Amino acid sequence: MRTLLIIFLLISCISHAQRPLVQLEVSPKEAEIGQSITITVKANVQGELEVDLPKSFESGNSTMSSMQQEIDYNTGKVVTYFIHSENGSFTRSGSYTVGPAYVS
């Protein structure tokens, strides 16, 4: 009986496991000094989102956190995404690398 319970728990954990996904998007890709830029992180696992931002990025007053659900009609699974967006601008001209993004 105990073995059957352990096998059932393993199967249920494997079937509910999902591949972690963290997406980082910057819009617009090119901007002038002082122009508003939106940095969006989308993850399918809940946790503390961390993004490595350049030192010359000045964070604005607008941040947004939300949740979105999508249904895969082929498998019938519902995937929940946690989204965090932040607005800001760069104080100096140049080419910058935003990221990587982590969920801890």
C-alpha positions in Angstrom: 0.0 0.0 0.0 2.8 2.4 0.9 4.6 1.7 -2.4 1.4 2.4 -4.3 1.1 5.7 -2.5 4.7 6.7 -3.4 4.2 5.8 -7.0 1.0 7.8 -7.2 2.7 10.9 -5.6 5.6 10.7 -8.1 3.3 10.4 -11.1 1.2 13.4 -9.9 4.3 15.5 -9.3 5.7 14.7 -12.8 2.4 15.4 -14.5 2.1 18.9 -12.8 5.7 19.9 -13.3 6.3 22.6 -15.9 9.4 23.8 -17.6 10.4 27.1 -16.1 10.2 30.1 -18.5 11.5 33.6 -18.0 11.1 36.1 -20.9 12.6 39.6 -20.9 11.3 42.2 -23.4 12.4 45.8 -23.9 10.2 48.2 -25.9 11.3 50.2 -27.9 14.6 48.7 -28.9 16.1 52.0 -29.8 15.4 55.2 -27.9 16.8 58.7 -27.4 18.1 60.1 -24.1 15.1 60.7 -21.8 12.6 58.7 -23.9 10.4 56.4 -21.9 11.3 52.6 -22.2 9.3 49.7 -20.8 11.0 46.6 -19.5 8.7 43.6 -19.1 9.5 40.3 -17.4 7.1 37.4 -18.0 7.6 34.1 -16.1 5.5 31.0 -15.6 6.9 30.4 -12.1 6.0 32.6 -9.1 8.8 34.2 -7.1 10.9 37.3 -6.7 11.8 38.8 -10.1 15.3 40.2 -10.6 16.6 42.0 -13.7 20.1 43.2 -14.2 19.7 46.8 -15.4 22.5 49.2 -16.6 23.6 51.8 -14.2 22.5 54.7 -16.4 18.9 53.4 -16.4 16.7 55.7 -14.4 13.6 54.0 -13.1 10.4 55.9 -13.5 7.3 56.0 -11.2 5.3 53.5 -13.2 5.6 49.8 -12.3 2.9 47.1 -12.9 2.6 43.5 -11.8 -0.1 41.2 -13.1 -1.1 37.7 -13.9 -2.2 36.1 -17.1 -3.6 32.6 -17.9 -3.4 30.8 -21.3 -5.0 27.6 -22.3 -3.3 25.1 -24.5 -6.3 23.6 -26.4 -4.2 20.7 -27.7 -3.3 19.4 -24.2 -6.0 21.0 -22.1 -3.4 22.6 -19.7 -3.7 26.0 -18.3 -0.5 28.0 -18.0 -0.2 30.9 -15.6 2.2 33.8 -16.3 3.4 36.4 -13.8 4.2 39.7 -15.5 6.2 42.6 -14.1 6.7 45.9 -16.1 8.8 48.9 -15.3 9.1 52.2 -17.1 12.2 54.4 -17.1 14.8 56.1 -19.3 18.5 56.2 -20.0 20.5 59.2 -18.8 23.4 58.8 -21.2 23.7 57.8 -24.9 25.2 54.4 -25.9 24.4 50.8 -26.4 23.2 48.9 -23.4 22.4 45.3 -22.5 19.4 44.7 -20.3 19.3 41.4 -18.4 19.5 38.6 -17.7 16.3 38.2 -15.7 15.9 35.7 -12.8 13.1 34.4 -10.7 14.2 33.3 -7.2 
